[in-house]
Amino acid sequence: MNVFRLLGDMSHLLAILILLLKMWKTRSCAGISGKTQILFALVFTTRYLDLFSSFISIYNTTMKLFFIASSYFTIFLMYSKFKATYDSNHDSFRMEFLVVPVGGLAFLVNHEFLPLEILWTFSIYLESVAILPQLFMVSKTGEAETITSHYLFALGSYRLLYIFNWVYRYYFDGFFDLIAVVAGCVQTILYCDFFYLYITKVLKGKKLSLPA
Amino acid sequence: TGKTFTHDEL
């Protein structure tokens, strides 16, 4: 474990807590893409199948359990408890356009052709594009609540910090995982224009609104 | 890239 990975995990945890707080406080999931949350639940489910078969550390296990539980709880809130506030008209990105190509790629490009390894690879590739429905929704509505932009900033920062973690592990541990690094870079690049808007607008107290 | 079966990252 290194400081970048710990900061990354904390940023990821913060993002999830911000989202839950937003929905709980405002009793609404307006502006949030349910499809992205479904994709995240799929990412955690397929990545953490080794939850009971390989024990890394207490930290690793508890974080995995929390990520899985919070992702399904978020879906419950969006599609059940606060269903009336779910904006399905603007959440119109076709998830199959992401899941199918990513599923095919996981079969073709992986470290080893084993079920758990292919599912892990699928989860890594899927996570890199899972935010697209959310970014698509923000571009369609043309704006996002400030709390939602904080959520996206924390979520985007987590994988950016993981990139620093991989650089660190390459030089200090000799560890390098090409699949995770490439997918992590793609994932972070997708946030670039949002990061720009967040830093130039939200941090100046303005609302996040995309140029029409 | 060596064998990275035990993925120790979240």
Boltz contact constraints between the chains, C-beta under 6 A:
constraints:
  - contact:
      token1: [A, 9]
      token2: [B, 10]
      max_distance: 6.0
  - contact:
      token1: [A, 54]
      token2: [B, 6]
      max_distance: 6.0
  - contact:
      token1: [A, 56]
      token2: [B, 8]
      max_distance: 6.0
  - contact:
      token1: [A, 63]
      token2: [B, 10]
      max_distance: 6.0
  - contact:
      token1: [A, 111]
      token2: [B, 4]
      max_distance: 6.0
  - contact:
      token1: [A, 120]
      token2: [B, 7]
      max_distance: 6.0
  - contact:
      token1: [A, 176]
      token2: [B, 1]
      max_distance: 6.0
  - contact:
      token1: [A, 177]
      token2: [B, 4]
      max_distance: 6.0
  - contact:
      token1: [A, 178]
      token2: [B, 1]
      max_distance: 6.0
